[in-house]
Amino acid sequence: MYDEADVDFTLSMCSVQPYVLFYTKLNGLDLCVDSRDYGNEARFVRRSCTPNAEVCFLSFFDHLHICCFLLLFARTALLMSQNNY
């Protein structure tokens, strides 16, 4: 698990471990998703200087629950055999 010192250091160095996502686009909230041990197929998305996908945050509230999701969207149409290195 990451503690606050790890997060601060990692964000300042802009380097993270594989399968760890730092989402910092929320106002006043830094979110760390650590899928090194468990997760779905989205954990295998690679980082790139020219990404063809982006992560978006979605939340909704009702009188009993707060639901938060990180969604992965393609920026362009992707072919099944496409690899961008």
N, CA, C and O atoms as a CHARMM CRD file, in Angstrom:
* protein
*
  340
    1    1 MET  N      0.83100  -1.18300   0.00000 PROA 1      0.00000
    2    1 MET  CA     0.00000   0.00000   0.00000 PROA 1      0.00000
    3    1 MET  C      0.87600   1.24700   0.00000 PROA 1      0.00000
    4    1 MET  O      1.99100   1.24300   0.52300 PROA 1      0.00000
    5    2 TYR  N      0.36000   2.29800  -0.58700 PROA 2      0.00000
    6    2 TYR  CA     1.03600   3.58000  -0.58200 PROA 2      0.00000
    7    2 TYR  C      0.61200   4.37200   0.64000 PROA 2      0.00000
    8    2 TYR  O     -0.57300   4.41200   0.96700 PROA 2      0.00000
    9    3 ASP  N      1.55600   5.00000   1.31600 PROA 3      0.00000
   10    3 ASP  CA     1.17200   5.93400   2.36400 PROA 3      0.00000
   11    3 ASP  C      1.36000   7.35400   1.82100 PROA 3      0.00000
   12    3 ASP  O      1.81300   7.52600   0.68900 PROA 3      0.00000
   13    4 GLU  N      1.02400   8.35400   2.60200 PROA 4      0.00000
   14    4 GLU  CA     1.04300   9.74100   2.13600 PROA 4      0.00000
   15    4 GLU  C      2.43400  10.17300   1.67000 PROA 4      0.00000
   16    4 GLU  O      2.55300  10.90100   0.68400 PROA 4      0.00000
   17    5 ALA  N      3.48100   9.73700   2.36100 PROA 5      0.00000
   18    5 ALA  CA     4.84500  10.09500   1.95400 PROA 5      0.00000
   19    5 ALA  C      5.18000   9.49300   0.59800 PROA 5      0.00000
   20    5 ALA  O      5.82400  10.14800  -0.22100 PROA 5      0.00000
   21    6 ASP  N      4.74800   8.23500   0.34000 PROA 6      0.00000
   22    6 ASP  CA     4.98000   7.60700  -0.96500 PROA 6      0.00000
   23    6 ASP  C      4.27700   8.37200  -2.07400 PROA 6      0.00000
   24    6 ASP  O      4.84100   8.58900  -3.14700 PROA 6      0.00000
   25    7 VAL  N      3.04100   8.77800  -1.80900 PROA 7      0.00000
   26    7 VAL  CA     2.26700   9.51700  -2.80800 PROA 7      0.00000
   27    7 VAL  C      2.94100  10.83900  -3.12200 PROA 7      0.00000
   28    7 VAL  O      3.10400  11.18700  -4.29100 PROA 7      0.00000
   29    8 ASP  N      3.33600  11.58100  -2.09500 PROA 8      0.00000
   30    8 ASP  CA     4.00500  12.86800  -2.31100 PROA 8      0.00000
   31    8 ASP  C      5.29500  12.68500  -3.10000 PROA 8      0.00000
   32    8 ASP  O      5.56400  13.43600  -4.03700 PROA 8      0.00000
   33    9 PHE  N      6.09200  11.69100  -2.72400 PROA 9      0.00000
   34    9 PHE  CA     7.35900  11.44600  -3.41600 PROA 9      0.00000
   35    9 PHE  C      7.11600  11.02100  -4.86200 PROA 9      0.00000
   36    9 PHE  O      7.76900  11.51800  -5.77900 PROA 9      0.00000
   37   10 THR  N      6.17600  10.09900  -5.05800 PROA 10     0.00000
   38   10 THR  CA     5.91000   9.59300  -6.40100 PROA 10     0.00000
   39   10 THR  C      5.37900  10.68800  -7.30600 PROA 10     0.00000
   40   10 THR  O      5.79400  10.79500  -8.46000 PROA 10     0.00000
   41   11 LEU  N      4.46100  11.50600  -6.79300 PROA 11     0.00000
   42   11 LEU  CA     3.93200  12.59800  -7.60200 PROA 11     0.00000
   43   11 LEU  C      5.02200  13.60300  -7.95100 PROA 11     0.00000
   44   11 LEU  O      5.04400  14.13800  -9.05900 PROA 11     0.00000
   45   12 SER  N      5.91900  13.86000  -7.01700 PROA 12     0.00000
   46   12 SER  CA     6.97800  14.83000  -7.28600 PROA 12     0.00000
   47   12 SER  C      7.99300  14.29600  -8.29100 PROA 12     0.00000
   48   12 SER  O      8.57800  15.07700  -9.04100 PROA 12     0.00000
   49   13 MET  N      8.21300  12.99200  -8.32300 PROA 13     0.00000
   50   13 MET  CA     9.16900  12.38400  -9.24400 PROA 13     0.00000
   51   13 MET  C      8.52200  11.95500 -10.55800 PROA 13     0.00000
   52   13 MET  O      9.22400  11.59800 -11.50400 PROA 13     0.00000
   53   14 CYS  N      7.19400  11.98500 -10.62500 PROA 14     0.00000
   54   14 CYS  CA     6.44400  11.59300 -11.82500 PROA 14     0.00000
   55   14 CYS  C      6.80600  10.18200 -12.28300 PROA 14     0.00000
   56   14 CYS  O      6.86600   9.91500 -13.48300 PROA 14     0.00000
   57   15 SER  N      7.04300   9.29700 -11.35400 PROA 15     0.00000
   58   15 SER  CA     7.28000   7.90000 -11.70000 PROA 15     0.00000
   59   15 SER  C      6.48000   7.03600 -10.74300 PROA 15     0.00000
   60   15 SER  O      6.46800   7.27000  -9.53500 PROA 15     0.00000
   61   16 VAL  N      5.81900   6.04500 -11.29000 PROA 16     0.00000
   62   16 VAL  CA     5.00000   5.15900 -10.47600 PROA 16     0.00000
   63   16 VAL  C      5.28700   3.71900 -10.84400 PROA 16     0.00000
   64   16 VAL  O      5.93100   3.43700 -11.85500 PROA 16     0.00000
   65   17 GLN  N      4.81100   2.83000 -10.02800 PROA 17     0.00000
   66   17 GLN  CA     4.94900   1.41500 -10.31800 PROA 17     0.00000
   67   17 GLN  C      3.92000   0.99900 -11.35000 PROA 17     0.00000
   68   17 GLN  O      2.89400   1.66100 -11.50200 PROA 17     0.00000
   69   18 PRO  N      4.18300  -0.09900 -12.06900 PROA 18     0.00000
   70   18 PRO  CA     3.19200  -0.59500 -13.02500 PROA 18     0.00000
   71   18 PRO  C      1.86200  -0.89500 -12.34200 PROA 18     0.00000
   72   18 PRO  O      1.83400  -1.34600 -11.19600 PROA 18     0.00000
   73   19 TYR  N      0.78400  -0.64900 -13.03200 PROA 19     0.00000
   74   19 TYR  CA    -0.58200  -0.90800 -12.58000 PROA 19     0.00000
   75   19 TYR  C     -1.04100   0.01300 -11.45400 PROA 19     0.00000
   76   19 TYR  O     -2.00900  -0.29800 -10.76100 PROA 19     0.00000
   77   20 VAL  N     -0.36100   1.14000 -11.26200 PROA 20     0.00000
   78   20 VAL  CA    -0.77700   2.12200 -10.26000 PROA 20     0.00000
   79   20 VAL  C     -1.11400   3.41800 -10.99000 PROA 20     0.00000
   80   20 VAL  O     -0.30700   3.93300 -11.76400 PROA 20     0.00000
   81   21 LEU  N     -2.29700   3.93200 -10.74000 PROA 21     0.00000
   82   21 LEU  CA    -2.76300   5.15700 -11.38300 PROA 21     0.00000
   83   21 LEU  C     -2.95600   6.23500 -10.32900 PROA 21     0.00000
   84   21 LEU  O     -3.65800   6.02300  -9.34000 PROA 21     0.00000
   85   22 PHE  N     -2.34100   7.37800 -10.53600 PROA 22     0.00000
   86   22 PHE  CA    -2.59500   8.55500  -9.71000 PROA 22     0.00000
   87   22 PHE  C     -3.47100   9.48900 -10.52200 PROA 22     0.00000
   88   22 PHE  O     -3.05100   9.99100 -11.56500 PROA 22     0.00000
   89   23 TYR  N     -4.68400   9.72400 -10.04900 PROA 23     0.00000
   90   23 TYR  CA    -5.62200  10.60400 -10.73500 PROA 23     0.00000
   91   23 TYR  C     -5.68400  11.89300  -9.93800 PROA 23     0.00000
   92   23 TYR  O     -6.17100  11.90700  -8.80800 PROA 23     0.00000
   93   24 THR  N     -5.19300  12.97600 -10.52300 PROA 24     0.00000
   94   24 THR  CA    -5.06500  14.24300  -9.79200 PROA 24     0.00000
   95   24 THR  C     -5.93500  15.35300 -10.38000 PROA 24     0.00000
   96   24 THR  O     -5.71100  16.52800 -10.08900 PROA 24     0.00000
   97   25 LYS  N     -6.92500  14.99800 -11.20100 PROA 25     0.00000
   98   25 LYS  CA    -7.75200  16.01000 -11.84600 PROA 25     0.00000
   99   25 LYS  C     -8.98000  16.39800 -11.03700 PROA 25     0.00000
  100   25 LYS  O     -9.82600  17.14100 -11.53300 PROA 25     0.00000
  101   26 LEU  N     -9.09900  15.91600  -9.80900 PROA 26     0.00000
  102   26 LEU  CA   -10.21500  16.29000  -8.94700 PROA 26     0.00000
  103   26 LEU  C     -9.81300  17.49600  -8.12100 PROA 26     0.00000
  104   26 LEU  O     -8.66400  17.59600  -7.69000 PROA 26     0.00000
  105   27 ASN  N    -10.71900  18.39400  -7.90100 PROA 27     0.00000
  106   27 ASN  CA   -10.42200  19.60000  -7.13100 PROA 27     0.00000
  107   27 ASN  C    -10.13200  19.25300  -5.67600 PROA 27     0.00000
  108   27 ASN  O    -11.03100  18.86800  -4.92800 PROA 27     0.00000
  109   28 GLY  N     -8.86600  19.39300  -5.28500 PROA 28     0.00000
  110   28 GLY  CA    -8.48700  19.18800  -3.89900 PROA 28     0.00000
  111   28 GLY  C     -8.40000  17.74600  -3.45500 PROA 28     0.00000
  112   28 GLY  O     -8.25500  17.48600  -2.26000 PROA 28     0.00000
  113   29 LEU  N     -8.48400  16.79500  -4.37700 PROA 29     0.00000
  114   29 LEU  CA    -8.43000  15.39000  -4.00100 PROA 29     0.00000
  115   29 LEU  C     -7.51300  14.64800  -4.96500 PROA 29     0.00000
  116   29 LEU  O     -7.70700  14.69900  -6.17900 PROA 29     0.00000
  117   30 ASP  N     -6.51600  13.96000  -4.42000 PROA 30     0.00000
  118   30 ASP  CA    -5.64800  13.09900  -5.22400 PROA 30     0.00000
  119   30 ASP  C     -6.07300  11.66300  -4.97400 PROA 30     0.00000
  120   30 ASP  O     -6.16600  11.22500  -3.82800 PROA 30     0.00000
  121   31 LEU  N     -6.32800  10.94000  -6.04100 PROA 31     0.00000
  122   31 LEU  CA    -6.82800   9.58200  -5.95100 PROA 31     0.00000
  123   31 LEU  C     -5.76900   8.61600  -6.45500 PROA 31     0.00000
  124   31 LEU  O     -5.20800   8.82200  -7.53100 PROA 31     0.00000
  125   32 CYS  N     -5.48800   7.56600  -5.69600 PROA 32     0.00000
  126   32 CYS  CA    -4.53400   6.53800  -6.08700 PROA 32     0.00000
  127   32 CYS  C     -5.28800   5.23000  -6.25800 PROA 32     0.00000
  128   32 CYS  O     -5.95200   4.76800  -5.33000 PROA 32     0.00000
  129   33 VAL  N     -5.19000   4.63000  -7.44500 PROA 33     0.00000
  130   33 VAL  CA    -5.78800   3.33200  -7.71100 PROA 33     0.00000
  131   33 VAL  C     -4.64100   2.33900  -7.87600 PROA 33     0.00000
  132   33 VAL  O     -3.88300   2.41000  -8.84300 PROA 33     0.00000
  133   34 ASP  N     -4.52300   1.42300  -6.93200 PROA 34     0.00000
  134   34 ASP  CA    -3.44100   0.45100  -6.91400 PROA 34     0.00000
  135   34 ASP  C     -3.99800  -0.89800  -7.35400 PROA 34     0.00000
  136   34 ASP  O     -4.64600  -1.59100  -6.56900 PROA 34     0.00000
  137   35 SER  N     -3.74700  -1.27100  -8.60200 PROA 35     0.00000
  138   35 SER  CA    -4.25500  -2.53800  -9.12500 PROA 35     0.00000
  139   35 SER  C     -3.11500  -3.52400  -9.39600 PROA 35     0.00000
  140   35 SER  O     -3.19700  -4.34400 -10.31100 PROA 35     0.00000
  141   36 ARG  N     -2.05400  -3.43600  -8.59500 PROA 36     0.00000
  142   36 ARG  CA    -0.92800  -4.35400  -8.76800 PROA 36     0.00000
  143   36 ARG  C     -1.31900  -5.79200  -8.48300 PROA 36     0.00000
  144   36 ARG  O     -0.79200  -6.70700  -9.11600 PROA 36     0.00000
  145   37 ASP  N     -2.22900  -6.01500  -7.54600 PROA 37     0.00000
  146   37 ASP  CA    -2.59300  -7.37600  -7.16800 PROA 37     0.00000
  147   37 ASP  C     -3.95600  -7.81700  -7.68600 PROA 37     0.00000
  148   37 ASP  O     -4.20500  -9.01500  -7.82200 PROA 37     0.00000
  149   38 TYR  N     -4.84400  -6.86500  -7.97700 PROA 38     0.00000
  150   38 TYR  CA    -6.20600  -7.22300  -8.36500 PROA 38     0.00000
  151   38 TYR  C     -6.78500  -6.12100  -9.22900 PROA 38     0.00000
  152   38 TYR  O     -6.50900  -4.94400  -8.99900 PROA 38     0.00000
  153   39 GLY  N     -7.58400  -6.48700 -10.22300 PROA 39     0.00000
  154   39 GLY  CA    -8.24600  -5.50000 -11.06800 PROA 39     0.00000
  155   39 GLY  C     -8.78900  -6.14400 -12.32900 PROA 39     0.00000
  156   39 GLY  O     -8.64200  -7.34900 -12.53800 PROA 39     0.00000
  157   40 ASN  N     -9.41700  -5.33200 -13.16900 PROA 40     0.00000
  158   40 ASN  CA    -9.94200  -5.86000 -14.42300 PROA 40     0.00000
  159   40 ASN  C     -8.96700  -5.55800 -15.56000 PROA 40     0.00000
  160   40 ASN  O     -7.82100  -5.18600 -15.30800 PROA 40     0.00000
  161   41 GLU  N     -9.41100  -5.71500 -16.80300 PROA 41     0.00000
  162   41 GLU  CA    -8.54100  -5.54200 -17.96100 PROA 41     0.00000
  163   41 GLU  C     -7.98000  -4.12700 -18.08800 PROA 41     0.00000
  164   41 GLU  O     -6.94000  -3.93300 -18.71700 PROA 41     0.00000
  165   42 ALA  N     -8.64400  -3.14900 -17.50900 PROA 42     0.00000
  166   42 ALA  CA    -8.17600  -1.75900 -17.60500 PROA 42     0.00000
  167   42 ALA  C     -6.81500  -1.58200 -16.93300 PROA 42     0.00000
  168   42 ALA  O     -6.10300  -0.62600 -17.24000 PROA 42     0.00000
  169   43 ARG  N     -6.44800  -2.46700 -16.03700 PROA 43     0.00000
  170   43 ARG  CA    -5.15200  -2.32900 -15.35700 PROA 43     0.00000
  171   43 ARG  C     -3.98400  -2.54300 -16.30300 PROA 43     0.00000
  172   43 ARG  O     -2.86000  -2.15500 -15.98700 PROA 43     0.00000
  173   44 PHE  N     -4.22500  -3.15400 -17.46100 PROA 44     0.00000
  174   44 PHE  CA    -3.15800  -3.43500 -18.40800 PROA 44     0.00000
  175   44 PHE  C     -2.93800  -2.31500 -19.42700 PROA 44     0.00000
  176   44 PHE  O     -2.07200  -2.43400 -20.29400 PROA 44     0.00000
  177   45 VAL  N     -3.69700  -1.25000 -19.33300 PROA 45     0.00000
  178   45 VAL  CA    -3.50300  -0.11200 -20.22300 PROA 45     0.00000
  179   45 VAL  C     -2.14900   0.50000 -19.92300 PROA 45     0.00000
  180   45 VAL  O     -1.82800   0.77900 -18.76700 PROA 45     0.00000
  181   46 ARG  N     -1.35900   0.70700 -20.95800 PROA 46     0.00000
  182   46 ARG  CA     0.00000   1.21600 -20.77700 PROA 46     0.00000
  183   46 ARG  C      0.01100   2.73100 -20.81400 PROA 46     0.00000
  184   46 ARG  O     -0.85300   3.36400 -21.42100 PROA 46     0.00000
  185   47 ARG  N      0.99900   3.29400 -20.15700 PROA 47     0.00000
  186   47 ARG  CA     1.20400   4.74200 -20.22600 PROA 47     0.00000
  187   47 ARG  C      1.93600   5.07700 -21.51700 PROA 47     0.00000
  188   47 ARG  O      2.68500   4.25700 -22.04800 PROA 47     0.00000
  189   48 SER  N      1.71600   6.28400 -22.01600 PROA 48     0.00000
  190   48 SER  CA     2.33300   6.67500 -23.26900 PROA 48     0.00000
  191   48 SER  C      2.48300   8.19100 -23.31000 PROA 48     0.00000
  192   48 SER  O      1.71000   8.92200 -22.69300 PROA 48     0.00000
  193   49 CYS  N      3.49600   8.65300 -24.05100 PROA 49     0.00000
  194   49 CYS  CA     3.64300  10.09900 -24.28000 PROA 49     0.00000
  195   49 CYS  C      2.57700  10.59400 -25.24300 PROA 49     0.00000
  196   49 CYS  O      2.24200  11.77800 -25.23900 PROA 49     0.00000
  197   50 THR  N      2.04100   9.70100 -26.06800 PROA 50     0.00000
  198   50 THR  CA     0.96000  10.02900 -26.99600 PROA 50     0.00000
  199   50 THR  C     -0.18900   9.04500 -26.75600 PROA 50     0.00000
  200   50 THR  O     -0.39800   8.13300 -27.55500 PROA 50     0.00000
  201   51 PRO  N     -0.92700   9.22300 -25.66900 PROA 51     0.00000
  202   51 PRO  CA    -1.96300   8.24800 -25.31300 PROA 51     0.00000
  203   51 PRO  C     -3.13200   8.25400 -26.29100 PROA 51     0.00000
  204   51 PRO  O     -3.49600   9.29700 -26.83400 PROA 51     0.00000
  205   52 ASN  N     -3.71800   7.07100 -26.50900 PROA 52     0.00000
  206   52 ASN  CA    -4.91000   6.97400 -27.34700 PROA 52     0.00000
  207   52 ASN  C     -6.15900   6.74300 -26.49500 PROA 52     0.00000
  208   52 ASN  O     -7.24300   6.49300 -27.02200 PROA 52     0.00000
  209   53 ALA  N     -5.99300   6.83100 -25.15600 PROA 53     0.00000
  210   53 ALA  CA    -7.12000   6.68700 -24.23600 PROA 53     0.00000
  211   53 ALA  C     -6.90600   7.62500 -23.04700 PROA 53     0.00000
  212   53 ALA  O     -5.78600   8.05300 -22.76500 PROA 53     0.00000
  213   54 GLU  N     -7.99600   7.92900 -22.36700 PROA 54     0.00000
  214   54 GLU  CA    -7.88500   8.78200 -21.19000 PROA 54     0.00000
  215   54 GLU  C     -8.83200   8.29200 -20.09800 PROA 54     0.00000
  216   54 GLU  O     -9.84400   7.64700 -20.37600 PROA 54     0.00000
  217   55 VAL  N     -8.48800   8.60600 -18.86700 PROA 55     0.00000
  218   55 VAL  CA    -9.28400   8.23800 -17.70900 PROA 55     0.00000
  219   55 VAL  C    -10.15100   9.43000 -17.31600 PROA 55     0.00000
  220   55 VAL  O     -9.66700  10.55900 -17.22600 PROA 55     0.00000
  221   56 CYS  N    -11.43600   9.17000 -17.08200 PROA 56     0.00000
  222   56 CYS  CA   -12.36100  10.20900 -16.64000 PROA 56     0.00000
  223   56 CYS  C    -13.02900   9.74400 -15.35000 PROA 56     0.00000
  224   56 CYS  O    -13.22100   8.54800 -15.13300 PROA 56     0.00000
  225   57 PHE  N    -13.37600  10.69800 -14.50400 PROA 57     0.00000
  226   57 PHE  CA   -13.98400  10.42300 -13.21200 PROA 57     0.00000
  227   57 PHE  C    -15.47300  10.71600 -13.29000 PROA 57     0.00000
  228   57 PHE  O    -15.87300  11.74800 -13.83000 PROA 57     0.00000
  229   58 LEU  N    -16.29300   9.82700 -12.76200 PROA 58     0.00000
  230   58 LEU  CA   -17.74300  10.00300 -12.71800 PROA 58     0.00000
  231   58 LEU  C    -18.21300   9.69500 -11.30900 PROA 58     0.00000
  232   58 LEU  O    -17.82600   8.67900 -10.73100 PROA 58     0.00000
  233   59 SER  N    -19.04000  10.55900 -10.75500 PROA 59     0.00000
  234   59 SER  CA   -19.61900  10.29000  -9.43800 PROA 59     0.00000
  235   59 SER  C    -21.08000  10.71500  -9.43900 PROA 59     0.00000
  236   59 SER  O    -21.47400  11.64300 -10.14500 PROA 59     0.00000
  237   60 PHE  N    -21.85800  10.03000  -8.65100 PROA 60     0.00000
  238   60 PHE  CA   -23.24300  10.44400  -8.44200 PROA 60     0.00000
  239   60 PHE  C    -23.65600  10.09500  -7.01700 PROA 60     0.00000
  240   60 PHE  O    -23.07800   9.21300  -6.38200 PROA 60     0.00000
  241   61 PHE  N    -24.64600  10.79000  -6.54400 PROA 61     0.00000
  242   61 PHE  CA   -25.07800  10.67900  -5.15600 PROA 61     0.00000
  243   61 PHE  C    -26.58200  10.47500  -5.13000 PROA 61     0.00000
  244   61 PHE  O    -27.31200  11.07100  -5.92300 PROA 61     0.00000
  245   62 ASP  N    -27.04100   9.63400  -4.21900 PROA 62     0.00000
  246   62 ASP  CA   -28.45800   9.60600  -3.90200 PROA 62     0.00000
  247   62 ASP  C    -28.58600   9.72300  -2.38000 PROA 62     0.00000
  248   62 ASP  O    -27.59100   9.99300  -1.70700 PROA 62     0.00000
  249   63 HSD  N    -29.74000   9.53500  -1.84500 PROA 63     0.00000
  250   63 HSD  CA   -29.92000   9.76700  -0.41200 PROA 63     0.00000
  251   63 HSD  C    -29.20800   8.73300   0.46400 PROA 63     0.00000
  252   63 HSD  O    -29.07900   8.95100   1.66800 PROA 63     0.00000
  253   64 LEU  N    -28.74400   7.61800  -0.10200 PROA 64     0.00000
  254   64 LEU  CA   -28.06500   6.58900   0.68900 PROA 64     0.00000
  255   64 LEU  C    -26.62300   6.31900   0.27500 PROA 64     0.00000
  256   64 LEU  O    -25.82700   5.84200   1.08300 PROA 64     0.00000
  257   65 HSD  N    -26.28400   6.61900  -0.96600 PROA 65     0.00000
  258   65 HSD  CA   -24.99700   6.16500  -1.49800 PROA 65     0.00000
  259   65 HSD  C    -24.22400   7.27100  -2.20900 PROA 65     0.00000
  260   65 HSD  O    -24.79700   8.22300  -2.73800 PROA 65     0.00000
  261   66 ILE  N    -22.92300   7.11300  -2.20100 PROA 66     0.00000
  262   66 ILE  CA   -22.02400   7.89600  -3.04500 PROA 66     0.00000
  263   66 ILE  C    -21.32200   6.88800  -3.94200 PROA 66     0.00000
  264   66 ILE  O    -20.65400   5.98300  -3.44400 PROA 66     0.00000
  265   67 CYS  N    -21.46000   7.02600  -5.23400 PROA 67     0.00000
  266   67 CYS  CA   -20.84400   6.10100  -6.17500 PROA 67     0.00000
  267   67 CYS  C    -19.80500   6.84300  -7.00700 PROA 67     0.00000
  268   67 CYS  O    -20.08400   7.91300  -7.55000 PROA 67     0.00000
  269   68 CYS  N    -18.62200   6.28000  -7.10400 PROA 68     0.00000
  270   68 CYS  CA   -17.53300   6.88100  -7.86600 PROA 68     0.00000
  271   68 CYS  C    -16.97500   5.84900  -8.83100 PROA 68     0.00000
  272   68 CYS  O    -16.80000   4.68400  -8.47400 PROA 68     0.00000
  273   69 PHE  N    -16.69600   6.28200 -10.05300 PROA 69     0.00000
  274   69 PHE  CA   -16.16300   5.40500 -11.08000 PROA 69     0.00000
  275   69 PHE  C    -15.02500   6.09900 -11.81000 PROA 69     0.00000
  276   69 PHE  O    -15.07100   7.31000 -12.02100 PROA 69     0.00000
  277   70 LEU  N    -14.02300   5.35500 -12.18900 PROA 70     0.00000
  278   70 LEU  CA   -13.00600   5.81000 -13.12800 PROA 70     0.00000
  279   70 LEU  C    -13.28700   5.08800 -14.43600 PROA 70     0.00000
  280   70 LEU  O    -13.29900   3.85800 -14.47800 PROA 70     0.00000
  281   71 LEU  N    -13.51100   5.83700 -15.48800 PROA 71     0.00000
  282   71 LEU  CA   -13.87100   5.28500 -16.78600 PROA 71     0.00000
  283   71 LEU  C    -12.72700   5.47600 -17.76100 PROA 71     0.00000
  284   71 LEU  O    -12.03900   6.49500 -17.72200 PROA 71     0.00000
  285   72 LEU  N    -12.52300   4.51900 -18.62200 PROA 72     0.00000
  286   72 LEU  CA   -11.47100   4.57700 -19.63100 PROA 72     0.00000
  287   72 LEU  C    -12.12600   4.78400 -20.98800 PROA 72     0.00000
  288   72 LEU  O    -12.94000   3.96900 -21.42200 PROA 72     0.00000
  289   73 PHE  N    -11.76700   5.88100 -21.65900 PROA 73     0.00000
  290   73 PHE  CA   -12.33500   6.21500 -22.96600 PROA 73     0.00000
  291   73 PHE  C    -11.23500   6.28700 -24.01100 PROA 73     0.00000
  292   73 PHE  O    -10.16000   6.82800 -23.75100 PROA 73     0.00000
  293   74 ALA  N    -11.50100   5.74600 -25.18900 PROA 74     0.00000
  294   74 ALA  CA   -10.57400   5.87600 -26.31100 PROA 74     0.00000
  295   74 ALA  C    -10.68100   7.29100 -26.86500 PROA 74     0.00000
  296   74 ALA  O    -11.77900   7.83300 -26.98700 PROA 74     0.00000
  297   75 ARG  N     -9.54700   7.88300 -27.19600 PROA 75     0.00000
  298   75 ARG  CA    -9.53500   9.21800 -27.80600 PROA 75     0.00000
  299   75 ARG  C     -9.82700   9.15000 -29.29700 PROA 75     0.00000
  300   75 ARG  O    -10.33300  10.10900 -29.87800 PROA 75     0.00000
  301   76 THR  N     -9.50800   8.01700 -29.91700 PROA 76     0.00000
  302   76 THR  CA    -9.76700   7.79600 -31.33400 PROA 76     0.00000
  303   76 THR  C    -10.30500   6.38100 -31.50400 PROA 76     0.00000
  304   76 THR  O    -10.30300   5.59200 -30.55900 PROA 76     0.00000
  305   77 ALA  N    -10.76500   6.06400 -32.70800 PROA 77     0.00000
  306   77 ALA  CA   -11.21400   4.69900 -32.98100 PROA 77     0.00000
  307   77 ALA  C    -10.00500   3.76200 -32.91600 PROA 77     0.00000
  308   77 ALA  O     -8.95200   4.05300 -33.48300 PROA 77     0.00000
  309   78 LEU  N    -10.16900   2.64100 -32.22300 PROA 78     0.00000
  310   78 LEU  CA    -9.07900   1.68800 -32.05500 PROA 78     0.00000
  311   78 LEU  C     -9.39200   0.40200 -32.80700 PROA 78     0.00000
  312   78 LEU  O    -10.52000  -0.09000 -32.77900 PROA 78     0.00000
  313   79 LEU  N     -8.38900  -0.13000 -33.47100 PROA 79     0.00000
  314   79 LEU  CA    -8.53000  -1.40300 -34.15700 PROA 79     0.00000
  315   79 LEU  C     -8.10400  -2.52500 -33.22700 PROA 79     0.00000
  316   79 LEU  O     -7.28900  -2.31300 -32.32900 PROA 79     0.00000
  317   80 MET  N     -8.65000  -3.72300 -33.43400 PROA 80     0.00000
  318   80 MET  CA    -8.34200  -4.84200 -32.55600 PROA 80     0.00000
  319   80 MET  C     -6.84600  -5.15500 -32.54200 PROA 80     0.00000
  320   80 MET  O     -6.31200  -5.51200 -31.49200 PROA 80     0.00000
  321   81 SER  N     -6.16500  -5.03300 -33.66400 PROA 81     0.00000
  322   81 SER  CA    -4.75400  -5.40100 -33.76100 PROA 81     0.00000
  323   81 SER  C     -3.82100  -4.20800 -33.56600 PROA 81     0.00000
  324   81 SER  O     -2.61600  -4.33300 -33.78100 PROA 81     0.00000
  325   82 GLN  N     -4.35600  -3.05600 -33.16400 PROA 82     0.00000
  326   82 GLN  CA    -3.55800  -1.84100 -33.08400 PROA 82     0.00000
  327   82 GLN  C     -2.68600  -1.81600 -31.84100 PROA 82     0.00000
  328   82 GLN  O     -3.16700  -2.04900 -30.73200 PROA 82     0.00000
  329   83 ASN  N     -1.40200  -1.53200 -32.02900 PROA 83     0.00000
  330   83 ASN  CA    -0.47000  -1.30600 -30.93000 PROA 83     0.00000
  331   83 ASN  C      0.23600   0.00500 -31.20000 PROA 83     0.00000
  332   83 ASN  O      0.84000   0.18500 -32.25800 PROA 83     0.00000
  333   84 ASN  N      0.16400   0.91400 -30.25800 PROA 84     0.00000
  334   84 ASN  CA     0.87500   2.19000 -30.37500 PROA 84     0.00000
  335   84 ASN  C      2.02700   2.18600 -29.38500 PROA 84     0.00000
  336   84 ASN  O      1.80400   2.24500 -28.17600 PROA 84     0.00000
  337   85 TYR  N      3.22000   2.12000 -29.86800 PROA 85     0.00000
  338   85 TYR  CA     4.38500   2.11900 -28.98800 PROA 85     0.00000
  339   85 TYR  C      5.10900   3.41700 -29.08400 PROA 85     0.00000
  340   85 TYR  O      6.12300   3.60900 -28.41300 PROA 85     0.00000
